Amino acid sequence: MSGQAQKPPGKFVRSGKVKDIYDLDPQHLLFHFTDRVSAFDVVLPTTIPRKGEALAKMGAYWFETLGVPHHMVRLEGSNMIMVECVVRGYLYGSLFERMSRGEVSLPVPKVLASKLPEPFFDPTTKSEVHDEPITEAQILERHLMTEPELRQVRASTIEVFGKMTDKAKGAGFILADLKLEFGKDSSGKILMADSIGPDEFRMWPAQSYAPGKNQESYDKQPIRDWLQSSGYRARLDAARKAGQPIPAPPELPRELVEEVSRRYLHVYESITGRKL
């Protein structure tokens, strides 16, 4: 794993939305975390300074401390399971939107940011274009995982969410939701993989939390909010619905970039106790 600015070693394999992958040797891949940022599955033209460094080092911290088998060999930065494992502790984001449209039924009042009675496993497809919700039945029907693998991944996702929730609470934060990814090693053993940082979770300051309103977020939610208020989200959704090319994303305001960068560094330092 690498969050450095210089060109990584090895042979370039492919780019994701915010990470590049390099082939170091037959046994090792390097995940290079860039300062790119995506929202609503679109890579934005503006970068966030030091974001890649924060993501790489926070991912390394979680891999080192959670006590769950994982893919990371070292920080200098498998075969991936093609499902993104999302677990939600609060009614927020796309879950709230889907519940408002009647697509999801949960035994809770329809109040934005309300706490769910227990963690809700809410997986999505893994796509370079646009991730979509997927049911556990569909995961099995499409042979994305076997039933024992799905049980293991679901249990691991909820276990990790619980451990991270406790750690966040100790630092004065609420972990609202979390996205994890898993892969398999050459023996078929399931390992936690990819990254765990503010691109993969929503983190709220506990002192300002109150249900029924948008929350202050120490992740990339401020970028999503700005894209929504600027009208880009509506144009993007309309283009996707009509099967048209996605509209070019706008540049982000400098003050927003600076604030998001500050929040990434703050949440890393608050939770890990390490300076970045």
Secondary structure, DSSP 4 states (H G I P E B T S, - for coil): -B--SSPPSSEEEEE-SSEEEEEEETTEEEEEE-S--EETTEE-S---TTHHHHHHHHHHHHHHHS---BS---S---EE-SEEEEEEEES-HHHHHHHHTTS---SS---TTPEEEEEEE--EE--SS---B--HHHHHHTTSS-HHHHHHHHHHHHHHHHHHHHHHHHTTEEEEEEEEEEEE-TT--EEEES--STTTEEEEEGGG--TTSPPP-SSSHHHHHHHHHTTHHHHHHHHHHHTPPPPPPPPPPHHHHHHHHHHHHHHHHHHH----
